[in-house]
Amino acid sequence: MKAIVLLGTLKREGLSHTETLVEFFTGYLQKKSVDFEVVKLVRHHILPGTYSNMGEGDDWPAILEKITAADILIFATPIWWGNHSSETQRAIERLDELHDEIMEGKPPGWRARPQVSSSPAIPTDRSISLVASAIL
């Protein structure tokens, strides 16, 4: 089983409170033999937009490939004034095209793109909740 943690801290360097909590949580993943990767979003050049690939210089397609190859997707974000971070918001916006394709019952367009895995597992909200509950 593979998990991807999208870390939405705004701190490029040093440990944030959110990153500290992610380190604590990933200890549980290790105990359950779950392979995981933490993607610190602030260290990537993620262009604004709502498509899976916004063109040259966009790091999102490589991150999306990791997401689609994973069984579990975890958003780890600080809370600022009652909302998630801007880094987390950008990731959510970049998942918009994929979400629309799934909701329309279409095979997602990124499956045909060479830079992305051709047979990703797309877990449902229910399966993500069940897996996360089982891990804890």
C-alpha positions as CSV (number, residue, x, y, z in Angstrom):
1,M,0.0,0.0,0.0
2,K,1.3,3.5,-0.9
3,A,0.4,6.8,0.6
4,I,1.1,10.4,-0.6
5,V,1.1,13.2,1.9
6,L,0.7,16.7,0.4
7,L,2.2,18.9,3.0
8,G,0.8,22.4,2.7
9,T,3.0,24.2,5.1
10,L,4.2,27.7,4.1
11,K,7.7,27.2,5.6
12,R,10.3,26.3,2.9
13,E,12.9,25.5,5.5
14,G,12.8,24.2,9.0
15,L,10.0,22.3,10.7
16,S,6.6,23.7,10.9
17,H,3.9,22.5,13.4
18,T,2.1,20.8,10.5
19,E,5.3,19.0,9.3
20,T,6.0,17.9,12.9
21,L,2.5,16.3,12.9
22,V,3.1,14.7,9.6
23,E,6.3,13.1,10.9
24,F,4.3,11.8,13.9
25,F,1.6,10.4,11.6
26,T,4.0,8.8,9.2
27,G,5.4,6.9,12.1
28,Y,2.0,5.1,12.2
29,L,2.2,4.4,8.5
30,Q,5.6,2.8,9.0
31,K,4.3,0.6,11.8
32,K,1.6,-0.6,9.4
33,S,4.1,-1.2,6.6
34,V,2.5,1.5,4.4
35,D,5.0,2.9,1.9
36,F,4.7,6.7,1.9
37,E,6.1,9.9,0.4
38,V,5.7,13.4,1.8
39,V,5.5,16.1,-0.9
40,K,6.3,19.5,0.6
41,L,4.3,21.7,-1.8
42,V,6.1,24.9,-1.1
43,R,9.3,23.4,-2.5
44,H,7.7,22.9,-5.9
45,H,6.8,25.2,-8.8
46,I,3.1,24.6,-9.1
47,L,1.6,27.0,-11.6
48,P,-1.9,28.4,-10.9
49,G,-4.8,26.9,-12.8
50,T,-7.3,24.2,-12.9
51,Y,-5.8,21.8,-15.4
52,S,-3.6,18.8,-14.8
53,N,-0.8,20.2,-16.8
54,M,-0.4,24.0,-17.2
55,G,2.7,23.7,-19.5
56,E,6.4,24.3,-19.3
57,G,7.8,24.9,-15.9
58,D,4.9,23.2,-14.1
59,D,5.9,20.7,-11.4
60,W,2.3,19.5,-10.9
61,P,2.2,16.7,-13.5
62,A,5.0,14.9,-11.6
63,I,3.1,15.3,-8.3
64,L,-0.1,14.2,-9.9
65,E,1.6,11.0,-11.2
66,K,2.6,10.2,-7.6
67,I,-1.0,10.9,-6.4
68,T,-2.5,8.6,-9.0
69,A,-0.1,5.8,-8.3
70,A,-1.0,6.0,-4.6
71,D,-3.7,4.2,-2.7
72,I,-4.1,6.9,0.0
73,L,-3.9,10.7,-0.4
74,I,-3.5,12.8,2.7
75,F,-3.8,16.6,2.8
76,A,-1.7,18.0,5.7
77,T,-2.3,21.7,6.2
78,P,-2.0,24.5,8.7
79,I,-5.2,26.4,9.5
80,W,-5.0,30.1,8.9
81,W,-8.1,32.1,9.9
82,G,-10.2,29.0,9.7
83,N,-9.0,27.9,6.3
84,H,-6.4,25.6,4.8
85,S,-3.1,27.1,3.5
86,S,-2.7,28.7,0.1
87,E,-0.4,25.8,-0.9
88,T,-3.1,23.3,-0.2
89,Q,-5.7,25.4,-2.0
90,R,-3.5,25.4,-5.1
91,A,-3.2,21.6,-5.0
92,I,-7.0,21.3,-4.7
93,E,-7.5,23.7,-7.7
94,R,-5.0,21.6,-9.7
95,L,-7.1,18.5,-9.0
96,D,-10.1,20.2,-10.6
97,E,-9.7,18.7,-14.1
98,L,-9.3,15.2,-12.7
99,H,-12.3,15.6,-10.5
100,D,-14.5,16.8,-13.4
101,E,-13.5,13.9,-15.6
102,I,-14.2,11.4,-12.8
103,M,-17.6,13.0,-12.0
104,E,-18.6,12.9,-15.7
105,G,-17.7,9.2,-15.9
106,K,-15.0,9.8,-18.5
107,P,-11.6,8.2,-18.4
108,P,-9.4,11.0,-17.1
109,G,-7.4,12.7,-19.8
110,W,-4.2,12.4,-17.9
111,R,-4.2,8.7,-18.5
112,A,-3.3,9.2,-22.1
113,R,-0.4,11.5,-21.3
114,P,3.0,9.9,-21.4
115,Q,4.3,11.5,-18.2
116,V,1.6,10.0,-16.0
117,S,1.0,6.4,-14.9
118,S,-1.3,4.6,-17.3
119,S,-3.2,2.6,-14.7
120,P,-3.6,4.6,-11.5
121,A,-5.8,3.5,-8.6
122,I,-8.3,6.2,-7.8
123,P,-9.6,5.5,-4.3
124,T,-13.1,6.8,-3.3
125,D,-13.6,9.1,-0.4
126,R,-15.1,6.1,1.5
127,S,-12.0,3.9,0.8
128,I,-9.7,6.7,1.9
129,S,-11.6,7.1,5.2
130,L,-11.6,3.3,5.8
131,V,-7.9,3.0,5.1
132,A,-7.0,6.0,7.3
133,S,-9.1,4.7,10.1
134,A,-7.6,1.2,9.9
135,I,-4.1,2.7,10.0
136,L,-4.8,4.7,13.1
